[in-house]
Every structure is written in C-alpha cells, then in structure tokens.
C-alpha cells in the first residue's frame, strides 16, 4: 500500500530534546520524504527549537510557555486539522520511537480498518523487546482493565505515545485533548466517541537523552492520579461535535 499517496503529518512534541531532535527528524525523512513533520517546541530552555529549524525539514512551532505533553500534542492536531491532513502520527522527540515502525500503525488506518492505531510494547510477539519497572507494568495492567471496562475495547498499552490517527480522530482531538495524563485519557475520549481503536506490536528503543517525568518514586502516586483522571474524563466526554 502506498502511504505517500495520502497527506500524512508526523507530530513531534519536544521539550529539551536538543540531543535527539535532529536525528529524529532525519530518520523520519529518510524513511519517507513525503511525510510532513511538525515539531512543537514546548517551551524548551535548550536549543531544541533552533536545531529543529536548522534542518529545514519540518514545520516548527515555538510555544512561549511549557504547556506539557497534552498542550503540545493538541497543537499538532490543530495544525493537522486546519491544513486538512488525511492522517497523523504522534511520534516522540526523545529517540524512543523508530521511523521504520510507522507503517505498522499507519497502514491499518489508511486501509480504513481503524480510526486510531496504537503502537504497543506489550503484545505477545513484542513482550521481550521492552523492559519496564514492575510498578509501571502493574500500573499499565490496571489502566488496561479500567479502559476495557469503560470503553469495551481491550488496549494493552494505554500509555504509549506512538499512535496513528485518521481525519475523524484528528478533528476530535484538535477540539479536546487531555492535558494532565493525555495518553490513557485520550483512549477514553476516543472510545466514548466510538472510534475504532487498534494496536500493533512495535519495537521501541530506550531513551537516548533527557529524562522521563515518571520515575519509580512517584509511580504509585501517578497511577492513582491517572485512574481518577480517567474516570473524570469518562464522565465528561461526549460534549464535542465531530
């Protein structure tokens, strides 16, 4: 299937990713030069913005303040919706996601099988490729159970930020996108709007620079807050028209 026959944009939220951003942009363009790229520099205090601009290969939005991952990603959806892209791929700026894995989540969208496809680290044929802490694995399993009950769709990797979307999903998420814990909450929003969500096993790499905002010390606190946010999101959803 020819991915390049459709207008596809890669959305990269980036905060203090000067060590990774050029490599990430180049890997995407080397994989498919027809993909457009937008980097949302989320108030970085390093040279992320300047380095992304220097490539000449991406649109770069420089947010004046650090909005967090939710605000940065929603900025990308607004851009994609206003510029009438057919498909969008959410792709991290930290070097964990692999450009050659994009067809695994994008092709099912192009074929019309799903509205959204999540790249999962935890499907059976990918279970040995990603190692995470025991508390995080427990938390992810709890999110899987809760989301399956609420939206009746089993999702193994609710916290994955490697996702592909069709035009309908882009429009919805340009209007409403969670700010605090966007990945698991977005699954709830998409499910409440009866979007068909799929998953495919993907390979990911360890972070090559920067620092994760979630660590072993705060993982239990994080999990409790996310569960509460998921429940609130479920109650509040279905107020936007698409």
Backbone as a ProteinNet text record, in pm:
[ID]
protein_1_A
[PRIMARY]
XXXXXXXXXXXXXXXXXXXXXXXXXXXXXXXXXXXXXXXXXXXXXXXXXXXXXXXXXXXXXXXXXXXXXXXXXXXXXXXXXXXXXXXXXXXXXXXXXXXXXXXXXXXXXXXXXXXXXXXXXXXXXXXXXXXXXXXXXXXXXXXXXXXXXXXXXXXXXXXXXXXXXXXXXXXXXXXXXXXXXXXXXXXXXXXXXXXXXXXXXXXXXXXXXXXXXXXXXXXXXXXXXXXXXXXXXXXXXXXXXX
[TERTIARY]
85.1	0	88.2	56.8	139.9	98	174.8	146	158	252	279.3	166.2	66.8	-45.2	-142.3	-123.4	-209.2	-126	-193.3	-124.4	-112.6	9.4	37.4	132	103.4	192.4	235.4	361.2	417.5	424.4	359.1	353.2	455.8	551.3	657.5	652.5	601.9	614.3	756.8	816.3	956.2	982	1041.2	1081.8	1225.3	1315.4	1457.5	1513.5	1494.7	1540.1	1650.6	1739.8	1846.7	1940.1	1950.9	2038.6	1978.2	1846.2	1777.5	1708.3	1668.9	1568.7	1615.8	1742.9	1790.3	1788.5	1834.4	1835.5	1694.5	1599.8	1461.3	1403.6	1422.4	1370.8	1433	1563.4	1630.7	1585.2	1562	1517.5	1381.4	1294.2	1161.3	1169.1	1247.8	1260.4	1330.9	1424.3	1490.1	1394.3	1302.8	1204.5	1104.1	1054.5	957.4	963.5	1024.8	1038.5	906	800.2	669.8	593.7	637	572.8	608.1	508.7	536.5	561.7	636.7	673.4	644.4	584	570.9	629	722.5	782.4	720.8	664.9	611.1	710.2	785.6	883.1	809.5	802	715.7	789.4	828.8	894.9	1030.2	1103.4	1235	1329.1	1419.6	1520.5	1657.6	1661.7	1785.9	1772.1	1842.5	1845.1	1753.7	1652.1	1561.2	1502.5	1449.1	1385.1	1484.7	1599.8	1697.8	1747.1	1768.9	1819	1712.6	1587.9	1480.4	1465.1	1470.1	1462.1	1577.3	1694	1814.3	1809.7	1727	1719.3	1650.6	1558.4	1480.5	1386.7	1360	1280	1147.4	1117.6	997.9	937.6	805.1	742.2	779	811.1	847	763.4	687.1	606.6	678.5	703.4	775.7	677.1	632.9	539.2	611.8	551.1	618.9	629.6	543.7	543	541.2	584.7	576.8	433.7	359.8	220.9	208.7	314.3	306.4	274.1	286.3	269	130.9	27.5	-107.8	-124.6	-82.1	-94.1	-10.4	108.9	195.8	135.4	87	29.1	-98.5	-181.4	-303.4	-270.8	-162.8	-119	-94.1	-33.8	-11.1	-140.1	-237.8	-367.4	-440.1	-432.7	-495.7	-433.6	-301.2	-231.8	-275.4	-281.2	-318.7	-461.8	-552.5	-692.8	-708.3	-646.5	-659.3	-596.4	-498.1	-431.2	-477.1	-586.1	-657.4	-572.3	-495.8	-419.9	-512.7	-481.9	-561.6	-528.2	-400.6	-354.1	-248	-238.4	-134.8	-74.1	53.1	124	186.9	160.1	224.3	354.3	463.5	597.4	683.5	741.4	817.8	948.8	991.8	1115.5	1237	1223.6	1333.2	1413.6	1382	1458.3	1408	1298.2	1247.5	1171.8	1101.9	1023.6	1110.3	1076.3	1157	1076.6	1132.6	1059.6	1013.5	1095.8	1059.8	943	903.9	789.3	656.9	662.3	540.3	440.6	483.8	384.6	300.2	352.2	275.9	150.5	157.9	40.6	-33.4	32.9	-31	-110.8	-59.5	-128.1	-268.6	-292.6	-430.4	-526	-472.7	-554.3	-588.7	-488.7	-509.4	-608.5	-603.2	-694.5	-837.3	-856.1	-989.6	-1029.6	-935.2	-967.9	-992.7	-923.3	-934.4	-933.7	-981.8	-969.1	-836.8	-791.5	-668.1	-595.9	-465.1	-385	-271.3	-256.5	-154.3	-40.6	82.2	198.2	220.4	204.8	209	343.6	393	514.4	484.1	356.9	320.7	238.5	227.6	162.4	254.5	198.2	271.4	398.8	395.5	515	615.7	589.8	682.1	719	680.7	689.6	833	929.5	1067.6	1146	1083.4	1157.3	1154.2	1072.8	1062.2	1062	1156.8	1167	1129	1036	999.7	990.9	982	980.1	851.9	858.4	741	624.7	646.8	534.5	469	551.2	492.5	413	463.7	389.6	256.9	258.1	134	36.1	86.3	0.3	-60.1	21.1	-28.1	-135.3	-117.9	-219.3	-349.3	-339.6	-460	-530.9	-455.4	-516.4	-587.1	-524.3	-584.2	-719.2	-726.5	-851	-958.9	-923	-1020.7	-1073	-982.1	-1025.6	-1108.2	-1074.4	-1153	-1295.8	-1312.1	-1445.6	-1523	-1455.9	-1525.3	-1561.6	-1469.9	-1495.7	-1512.7	-1505.4	-1529.5	-1431.9	-1312.1	-1207.8	-1080.3	-1024.2	-902.7	-779.7	-711.7	-591.9	-478.2	-372	-262.9	-166.2	-155.9	-53.8	-116.1	-191.8	-261.6	-168.6	-45.6	46	139.9	129.3	214.5	181.5	285.3	267.1	294.7	302.2	328.4	196.1	129.1	-7.3	-31.2	-122.6	-163.6	-313.7	-356.8	-495.3	-546.4	-676.9	-738.1	-795.4	-858.8	-905.1	-1011.7	-1099.3	-1204.5	-1144.1	-1045.8	-980	-900	-837.8	-763.5	-856.2	-971.6	-1066.6	-1112	-1145.6	-1188.9	-1079.8	-958.4	-851.7	-798.4	-828.5	-795.3	-887.9	-1006.4	-1103.2	-1087.1	-1059.6	-1047.2	-932.2	-835.4	-722.9	-680.8	-670	-640.8	-502.5	-491.8	-368.7	-280	-340.2	-261	-195.4	-274.3	-225.2	-282.6	-230.7	-301.2	-316	-215	-225.1	-339.8	-345	-457.3	-592.1	-594.7	-720.8	-771.2	-679.4	-720.8	-786.8	-741.6	-805.3	-951.6	-979.4	-1116.9	-1199.3	-1145	-1218.4	-1248.6	-1149.3	-1169.2	-1272.6	-1264.8	-1362.1	-1502.7	-1518.1	-1650	-1712.5	-1629.8	-1680.8	-1687.7	-1681	-1694.5	-1592.4	-1475.3	-1365.9	-1319.6	-1287.3	-1235.8	-1085.2	-1041.3	-900.8	-834.5	-723.4	-646.8	-508.2	-438.1	-299.2	-217.4	-92.6	2.7	130.7	195.6	323	428.5	503.9	612.8	736.7	848.7	975.1	998.4	1051.5	1092	1230.4	1296.6	1430.1	1425	1530.4	1542.9	1568.9	1525.9	1551.6	1701.5	1742.6	1884.4	1931.2	1839.1	1875.5	1757.4	1780.3	1671.2	1632	1515.9	1473.7	1323.5	1276.4	1133.1	1074.2	947.6	880.8	822.5	826.9	772.1	886.7	903.5	1007.8	949.8	1033.3	985.3	931.1	985.2	943.1	799.4	761.2	626.5	527.3	563.1	476.9	343.1	340.6	214.4	124.1	182.4	106.9	53.7	138.4	99.9	-17.7	-10.3	-114.2	-248.9	-248.4	-373.5	-433.9	-349.4	-398.6	-453.2	-384.7	-431.4	-566.5	-582.8	-710.7	-823.8	-801.6	-903.4	-931.5	-826.3	-843.7	-919.8	-890.9	-961.5	-1111.4	-1146.1	-1287.4	-1356	-1288.5	-1344.7	-1361	-1260.7	-1268	-1385	-1406.2	-1516.8	-1651.2	-1667.2	-1792.9	-1812.4	-1705	-1714.1	-1717.7	-1681.4	-1669.7	-1803.7	-1800.1	-1919.1	-1986	-1908.9	-1967.8	-1921	-1835.7	-1784.1	-1844.3	-1865.5	-1921.4	-1808.7	-1814.4	-1716	-1787.9
-119.3	0	123.6	221.7	340	445.4	456.6	556.6	697.3	720.7	854.8	910.5	830.9	881.4	962.2	965.8	1040.8	1146.8	1250.9	1355.9	1313.1	1289.4	1241.8	1338.2	1367.8	1453.9	1381.3	1398.3	1340.9	1451.7	1430.7	1530	1491.6	1581.8	1555	1659.6	1625.3	1715.1	1705.1	1818.8	1815.7	1916	1866.5	1953	1917.6	2011.7	1992.4	1865.4	1856.1	1738.2	1773.9	1864.5	1905.6	1789.8	1689.5	1576	1480.1	1489.6	1390.4	1445.9	1572.1	1619.7	1611.9	1644.2	1636.4	1491.9	1401.6	1259.5	1208.3	1250.1	1206.3	1257.1	1385.8	1443.3	1374.1	1355.9	1292.8	1148.9	1076.7	937.7	930.3	1024.6	1026.9	1060.2	1159.7	1197.3	1088.7	1019.3	908.6	793	772.6	666.3	697.3	819.7	859.5	1010.7	1057.2	1201.8	1272.6	1196.7	1258.5	1290.5	1236.7	1272.4	1415.4	1493	1622.5	1603.3	1694.4	1684.9	1818.5	1814.7	1934.1	1906.2	1990.2	1981.9	2091.4	2053.2	2151.7	2164.5	2274.2	2300.3	2355.5	2273.9	2303.5	2385.4	2506.8	2595.1	2545.9	2478.6	2426.5	2539.4	2506.7	2604.2	2569.3	2470.2	2436.9	2478.7	2413.3	2453.5	2368	2306.7	2222.8	2298.4	2416.8	2493.6	2527.7	2580.6	2622.3	2504.4	2392	2275.2	2216.7	2213.4	2164.6	2254.7	2384.4	2481.7	2464	2435.6	2430.3	2318.7	2216.9	2106.1	2147	2243.3	2281.6	2173.4	2074.8	1959.7	1948.9	2046.4	2036.2	2173.8	2176.1	2292.9	2292.2	2408.4	2414.6	2522.5	2482.3	2575.3	2595.6	2721.2	2752.8	2806.7	2720.8	2763.9	2852.4	2965.1	3057.3	3005.8	2910.3	2852.4	2700.7	2634.6	2489.1	2448.3	2399.6	2358.7	2215.7	2138.3	1996.8	1916.6	1785.8	1698.8	1712.6	1730.3	1741.8	1863.4	1979.2	2101.4	2098.2	2039.7	2032	1943.3	1826.5	1734.6	1793.4	1856.8	1916.8	2026.4	2100.9	2199.8	2133.7	2016	1942.1	1899	1855.3	1816.4	1936.6	2050.4	2171	2205.5	2198.3	2224.9	2124.5	1996.8	1892.7	1911.5	1946.7	1966.9	2088.4	2198.8	2321.9	2309.7	2222.7	2204.9	2079.5	2019.8	1914.9	1790.9	1748.4	1624.4	1503.8	1401	1278.2	1194	1190.3	1105.7	1179.2	1143.7	1198.8	1086.7	1101	1006.1	1084.9	1042.9	1101.7	1026.3	1101.6	1041.9	1118.9	1051.6	1120	1178.4	1285.9	1351.5	1304.4	1199.3	1156.9	1039.2	994.9	886.2	747.1	733.4	600.9	536.2	616.1	561.5	546.9	448.1	412.5	440.4	520.6	563.2	445.9	342.7	227.9	147.2	173	106	176	295.7	372.3	298.2	233	162.2	60.7	5.1	-93.2	-31.3	97.7	162.2	249.7	288.4	377.6	303	190.9	119.6	71.7	25	-11.3	108.5	227.8	348.6	380.4	374.3	403	304.7	179.4	78.4	95.1	178.1	200.1	99.8	17	-83.4	-21.7	89.8	154.6	305.9	374.7	519.7	559.7	477.3	502.3	369.2	370	250.8	292.2	217.4	243.1	143.4	192.6	104.6	49	-80.9	-143.9	-209.8	-188	-255.4	-388.6	-421	-531.1	-640.8	-641.2	-752.8	-873.5	-990.1	-1114.7	-1127.8	-1084.3	-1101.5	-990.8	-905.5	-796	-789.5	-892.2	-884.8	-877.3	-927.3	-926.8	-804.4	-717	-606.5	-481.1	-480	-359.6	-397.8	-347	-375.9	-249.8	-262.5	-151.1	-200	-106	-142.1	-217	-295	-369.3	-276.1	-166.4	-76.3	-21.3	11	64.6	-42	-165.3	-272.9	-298.7	-292.5	-311.1	-199.1	-75.5	37.6	27	-12.5	-27	-135.3	-243.8	-350.3	-299.2	-218.5	-161.6	-69.7	14.9	101.8	18.1	-93.2	-180.1	-233.5	-275.9	-330.9	-223.2	-106.1	2.6	48	72.6	119.7	14.7	-111.5	-217	-219.1	-195.4	-191.2	-69.8	44.9	169.4	180.6	143.3	164.8	35.2	-77.4	-209.2	-241	-184.8	-216.6	-248.9	-368	-403.7	-334.7	-255.9	-185	-226.7	-284.1	-334.7	-225.5	-118	-16.4	122.8	155	282.3	402	380.3	492.8	514.8	434.2	453.6	585.5	661.5	785.5	769.8	646.4	616.9	573.4	666.4	642	702.6	642.8	695.5	722	825.5	872.5	903.7	880.7	925.5	1065.7	1116.7	1255.8	1279.5	1182.4	1198.3	1210.6	1127.7	1133.8	1262.7	1307.5	1434.3	1549.1	1553.4	1661.7	1658.7	1541.5	1531.5	1579.9	1531.4	1562.5	1703.9	1767.5	1909.4	1994.7	1941.8	2013.6	1983.1	1856.4	1815.8	1717.1	1753.7	1664	1680.8	1572.6	1584	1643.6	1719.5	1791.2	1721.2	1657.5	1605.6	1471.6	1373.7	1238.6	1199	1260	1256.2	1119.9	1032.5	906.5	817.6	782.2	697.4	767.9	899.4	971.8	983.2	1001	1011.5	883.3	768.4	641.4	643.8	696	705.8	796.7	912.8	1006.4	942.3	880	815.6	703.7	626.1	518.7	569.7	678.9	736.6	790.1	829.4	874.6	760.3	639.7	518.4	509.5	561.6	540.4	396.2	337.2	200.9	206.5	151.5	160.4	24.3	23.1	-99.8	-85.5	-196.1	-197	-289.6	-252.8	-341.7	-342.3	-456.5	-466.1	-384.9	-305.4	-227.6	-241.1	-216.4	-209.6	-64.8	-47.8	84	73.6	188.5	195.1	260.9	244.4	317.8	464.2	551.5	694.6	718.1	801.3	827.2	960.1	1037	1164.8	1220	1321.7	1379.9	1289.7	1318.5	1247.5	1229.6	1109.6	1084.1	1156.1	1201.2	1270.4	1173.2	1043.8	942.4	852.6	838.3	750.5	655.5	566.4	464.5	527.1	643.2	704.5	752.3	811.4	868.4	783.5	660.5	582.8	546.9	515.3	480.9	603.9	716.8	842.4	876.2	858.6	882.3	793.2	666.4	571.2	610.4	648.9	687.9	810.2	909.4	1030.8	1002.4	913.4	880.5	809.5	717.2	646.7	745.8	839.9	941.8	1026	1063.7	1144.3	1067.8	937.9	854.9	853.1	835.4	830.3	964.8	1074.2	1207	1231	1191.8	1207.7	1129.6	1009.4	926.6	996.3	1055.9	1123.1	1248.3	1320.2	1448.4	1437	1323.4	1308	1321.5	1328.6	1335.9	1473.6	1579.6	1712.8	1787.6	1725.2	1789.1	1724.6	1804.5	1755.1	1737	1623.2	1596	1554.1
0	0	0	-83.1	-96.1	4.7	111	213.5	156.5	65.8	14.9	-69.8	-107.8	-186.9	-102.5	26.3	116.9	188	234.9	309.5	455.8	495.5	630.6	699.8	825.6	903	1029.4	1064	1185.5	1290.5	1403.4	1511	1617.9	1641.2	1738.2	1848.8	1967.9	2082.4	2136.4	2167.5	2210.1	2321.9	2429.3	2539.5	2578.9	2558	2588.5	2524.9	2393.2	2318.6	2219.8	2259.7	2169.1	2131.8	2216.1	2187.2	2085.3	2063	1979.9	1856.7	1858.1	1762	1617.2	1589.2	1450.8	1402.3	1485.7	1448	1423.3	1506.3	1490.3	1358.7	1329.6	1204.6	1084.3	1085.9	972.1	952.1	1062.4	1048.7	981.4	1012	951.4	802.8	767.6	626.5	545.7	607.3	537.6	514.3	607	592.4	483.8	481.1	378.2	359.1	252.2	230.2	205.8	177.2	152.3	280.3	392.4	518.4	555.9	592.3	652.3	801.4	859.2	1001.1	1067.2	1184.4	1266.3	1403.7	1444.4	1577.1	1663.1	1776.1	1869.1	1982.4	1979.7	2084.9	2206.4	2310.5	2424.3	2531.3	2493.2	2588.4	2633.8	2546.9	2584.7	2625.7	2717.7	2758.6	2701.2	2614	2543.9	2397.1	2306.4	2165.6	2077.7	2136.9	2058.4	1940	1964.4	1857.6	1746.6	1783.5	1683.4	1601	1665.8	1593.3	1500.5	1546.5	1459.5	1337.5	1359.5	1248.8	1151.5	1203.1	1118.4	1015.4	1039.3	943.4	813.4	823	705.8	657.6	742.6	701	775.6	861.7	943.8	968	983.4	1042.1	1190.3	1244.9	1386.1	1453.9	1554.2	1632.9	1766.1	1800.9	1924	2026.7	2117.7	2221	2322.5	2360.5	2452.1	2594.7	2628.9	2763	2751.9	2856.8	2862	2896.3	2796.5	2816.5	2866	2853.3	2884.8	2760.1	2770.4	2654.1	2591.7	2675.1	2621.5	2533.1	2581.5	2503.7	2377.7	2386.6	2269.8	2161.3	2201.7	2102.7	2042.7	2123.5	2070.2	1969	1991.7	1893.3	1758.4	1761.8	1637.1	1570.9	1650	1592.9	1532.4	1597.7	1542.5	1407.8	1399.5	1273.3	1166.5	1203	1106.2	1057.5	1148.2	1111.1	1020.4	1056	977.7	839.9	827	698.3	624.4	672.6	600.5	571.2	670.5	653.8	665.9	590.7	595.6	718	753.2	862	942.8	1070.1	1157.3	1239	1267.2	1353.3	1467	1588.9	1706.9	1730.9	1741.8	1743.2	1842.1	1939.7	2043.5	1989.4	2052.4	2012	2087.5	2167.8	2255.1	2201.2	2080.5	2019.8	2050.7	2125.7	2159	2043.6	1965.7	1856	1731.4	1649.8	1532.9	1406.8	1318	1198.5	1113.1	1103.1	1018.4	1073.7	1199	1258.5	1226	1171.1	1145.6	1056.3	947.6	864.5	942	1049	1127.4	1188.8	1223.2	1282.1	1181.8	1074.2	977.7	871.5	824.7	716.7	755.6	880.1	916.3	917.4	938.2	931.2	785.6	699.9	557.9	495.4	538.2	482.7	532.5	635.4	691.2	797.2	842.2	943.7	1080.6	1108.4	1239.1	1222.7	1326.5	1334.4	1398.7	1492.1	1565.7	1584.3	1567.5	1597.7	1690.3	1798.9	1898.5	1880.2	1883.3	1882.4	2021.2	2037.4	2169.7	2196.4	2318.1	2364.7	2429.6	2447.7	2535.5	2469	2338.7	2271.5	2272.9	2253.8	2278.8	2196.6	2069.6	1987.3	2009.3	2107.7	2134.4	2282.6	2358.9	2504.1	2555.4	2480.2	2527.7	2480.8	2402.4	2342.7	2428.1	2531.6	2613.1	2760	2833.8	2976.5	3054	3146.8	3232.6	3375.5	3468.3	3609.7	3643.9	3750.2	3795.1	3830.5	3904.6	3933.5	3807.8	3708.1	3585.4	3512.1	3508.9	3443	3513.4	3646.6	3721.9	3689	3686	3653.6	3515.9	3418	3281.1	3273.5	3350.2	3351.7	3412	3517	3577.9	3479.6	3408.3	3307.8	3200.6	3161.5	3060.8	3107.2	3231.8	3285.2	3292.1	3344.6	3360.3	3224.6	3131.1	2999.6	2925.5	2943.3	2879	2931.9	3060.5	3120.1	3069.3	3064.4	3031.9	2884.2	2794.9	2651.9	2574.4	2644.9	2584.2	2471.3	2480.6	2383.1	2460.8	2442.9	2516.2	2457.2	2538.1	2495.1	2587.2	2531.7	2615.2	2657.7	2579.1	2606.5	2603.3	2707.6	2714.1	2728	2771.9	2790.9	2672.6	2569.6	2452.5	2383.4	2350.3	2275.7	2127.6	2081.2	1939.4	1877.1	1806	1759.7	1621.6	1547.4	1417.8	1420	1346.4	1351.4	1211.7	1190.6	1065.9	1083.4	977.5	979.3	1085.2	1105.7	1206.5	1346.4	1376	1506.8	1521.9	1414.7	1419.3	1456.7	1392.9	1420.6	1565.6	1616.4	1755.9	1850.6	1832	1926.2	1909.8	1797.7	1784.8	1870.9	1901.6	1984.3	2132.2	2162.7	2302.8	2314.2	2397.2	2420.8	2566.4	2640.5	2783.6	2808.2	2915.6	2944.5	3048.4	3146.9	3258.1	3226.4	3184.4	3154	3018.2	2912.1	2783.1	2718.9	2729.3	2655.8	2706.1	2834.4	2878.6	2873.8	2901.1	2895.5	2751.7	2656.8	2516.2	2469.1	2518.8	2483.6	2525.3	2644.4	2692.4	2602.5	2569.3	2482.7	2348.4	2287.5	2157.3	2166.8	2274.2	2292	2313	2388.4	2412.9	2284.6	2188.6	2059.8	1959.2	2010.6	1929.9	1816.9	1841.7	1747.7	1760.5	1647.9	1649.5	1671.3	1785.2	1824.4	1807.2	1736.1	1719.7	1778.9	1788.2	1833.6	1745.4	1726	1662	1743.7	1748.8	1819.1	1745.9	1820.6	1762.8	1849.8	1788.6	1861.3	1905.4	2024.2	2071.1	2132.9	2142.3	2199.4	2335.9	2412.6	2537.5	2505.2	2594	2579.5	2566.3	2467.3	2444.2	2501	2556.6	2616.5	2690.6	2774.9	2850.3	2966.5	3025	3145.2	3145.5	3177.5	3186.3	3306.4	3291.6	3401.5	3503.5	3473.4	3563.7	3611	3738.6	3788.9	3893.1	3941.9	4035.2	4163.6	4202.7	4328.2	4322.8	4212.1	4207.5	4129.6	4092.2	4003.7	4067.8	4197.9	4263.3	4270.3	4308.5	4312.5	4173.7	4072.8	3933.8	3895	3929.1	3891.8	3951.6	4078.5	4144.2	4077.1	4046.7	3982.2	3842.1	3768.6	3633.6	3639.3	3733.5	3745.8	3772	3861.1	3889.5	3765.1	3693.5	3572.9	3465.1	3452.9	3355.1	3384.9	3510.2	3548.2	3523.6	3554.9	3531	3381.2	3303.9	3158.7	3100.7	3150.3	3102.2	3125.9	3241.9	3275.4	3189.6	3162.3	3092.8	2941.5	2887.5	2741.9	2673.6	2538.9	2453.9	2450.6	2467.8	2456.8	2332.3	2253.1	2132.9	2009.1	1905.3	1779.6	1678.8	1609.6	1505	1378.9
[MASK]
++++++++++++++++++++++++++++++++++++++++++++++++++++++++++++++++++++++++++++++++++++++++++++++++++++++++++++++++++++++++++++++++++++++++++++++++++++++++++++++++++++++++++++++++++++++++++++++++++++++++++++++++++++++++++++++++++++++++++++++++++

